[in-house]
Amino acid sequence: MLVAEPMQRSLAALFAARCTPHHWTVHASSTMYWRQLQTFTTFLSQQVRPPRDVDELTAHMIERWRENVLTTAGGYTTFTAVTSLLRTDPRLQTGPIADTLARRAQRPRSGTQSYSEAEFDRIKLAARRMFRAALLRIEHNAAHLHRWQTGEFTEGSRDWALGEALDILARTGDLIRHPGHRTRGGQGIVYKYRTAFGGMAAAVTWQRLFLSRMEATALGVLLLAEFGWNLSVIDRAAVPRALPDPGEDGRPTYRIPIEKRRRGAGRFYETRNVTDDGAASPGRLITQTLAATRFARAIVVDHAPDIDLLVVWRTHVAGRERADGDRQPPIGPFHFGVHRDAGARWARTVGLRGSPFQRGRQTVNALDRREPGQNSQDTHDRHYVLADKRVQADAVAIIAAGAEEATEHARRAVLVAELRDAPDPGDVETATADCADIEHSPYPAAGGRCGASFLMCLGCVNARIHPGHHGRLAHLHHAVNNLRSVVAPAGWEADWCETHARLDDLKTTLGDTVWTRAKAQVTDSDRDLIDLMLTGDLDTWTPDM
């Protein structure tokens, strides 16, 4: 870095203190911070008098750098990364510079937007077609291998030779080759196997039992679409285990352990159970993934028993991939997860634009699952929901529908009766409440007084409810609810829905404690009265009954 050695040593000490499992758990984090420090030290080197160590940094210098860097792409990340490091140096924890370093920069709104429904459907369709073709190919060759193992083919026939070659491929991951002829084109493969395979290309040799890089990427897209996993989760996804008891229907339920290590070592784990109960179920994708990767995983376990990763694929030639300290190193030609640059390449292969993983995760978490996926609720809301234009557009209709529903509920079924602590001697008792003004009812009868049914009292401004009514009304709520099982839905909706809704409102207003006590205080008279009310025989009831 273009600064004096004392400054280099001070920054190196701050940097090294973060390289622990309690701070940075992946190499990508340290690489990112190192690049941000490069940007910062380049700025320092361009000053008239560059500081020789961190204790020569000034508040004014940091302010000028802040103004400069926040106008650039990625400036927020650079500023927050560098200042978080500098704040840990004791020499910068007092005075004006401490205040300057503590000033937060405004986080820019996420520019990642979800796909439209049609766009995401095209992506999922392309991934499904590619992965399904690979799965069918592997299953077909697995069936041929099984037939060879059971002795169905005549020894020396082409089918027998193909079965023998598949057996070698399944056990070793490669084919027998002539010594000294191991070439990229595959010319070293023993002739009888080349003939049985029908060529030397990857598509007719090792891809018979193993996924290719692009096919594994298509699988990653499906895992993203189904579970909302990002690339780091896909890379580290362990092989799900089927629960010991599949249930009476025999359908397996898988327990999927998920770890997102970037969020802090040992702190953020998730376990999800999914059942394979049909072609469109999340569990079916797990079943298919296990089937498509079983030969590759078996070879990996033979060479490295401690590796238990789900997504395994094969390359044509071992050792050609760039080393990545955060990924599980390959085992021979076998690799794991989905490489970061594979998404864009896969998209080009299927005629789409851009890697689908970042926008796809935005789509799944913000619009499909509508819940955090390996994130905190705050991160989910801030980065995935609030900034998404599709969420904003959908929210308009949802809010309008909610307001309309609330208005309709208020019009039809909100408790209107007034709650009292004790009865008023001037009120007139009714079957469900007391009436404060029976002569001036909102629902007058032809001959005067009130013409409404006793069930309407709960929706009347003249009604008064006191603790003496609680037991009776709690029993009425229970009885009306029971009518659902014996009355046709349309009839219950027409005759009892509003009463039930008002009683629900009363229950909520009184609270669970009061409501539970009320149910325990129901008298025989209350039960008789409710029976009369439900059978339509209230003409025989008087307040003295």
Secondary structure, 3 states (H helix, E strand, C coil): CCCCHHHHHHHHHHHHHHCCCCCCCCHHHHHHHHHHHHHHHHHHHCCCCCCCCHHHCCHHHHHHHHHHHCCCCCHHHHHHHHHHHHCCCHHHCCHHHHHHHHCCCCCCCCCCCCCCHHHHHHHHHHHHHHHHHHHHHHHHHHHHHHHHHCCCCCCCCHHHHHHHHHHHHHHHCCCCECCCCCCCCCCCECHHHHHHHCCCCHHHCHHHCCCCHHHHHHHHHHHHHHHCCCHHHHHHCECCEECCCCCCCCCCEEEEEEECHHHCCCCCEEEEEEECCCCCCHHHHHHHHHHHHHHHHHHHHHHCCCCCECCEEECCCCCCCCCCCCCCCCECCEEECCCCCHHHHHHHHCCCCCCCHHHHHHHHHHHHCCCCCCCCHHHHHHHHHCCCHHHHHHHHHHHHHHHHHHHHHHHHHCCCCEECCCCCCCCEECCCCEECCCCCCCCECCCCCECCCHHHHHHCCCEEECHHHHHHHHHHHHHHHHHHHCCCHHHHHHHCHHHHHHHHHHHHHHCHHHHHHHHHCCCHHHHHHHHHHHHCCHHHCCCCC
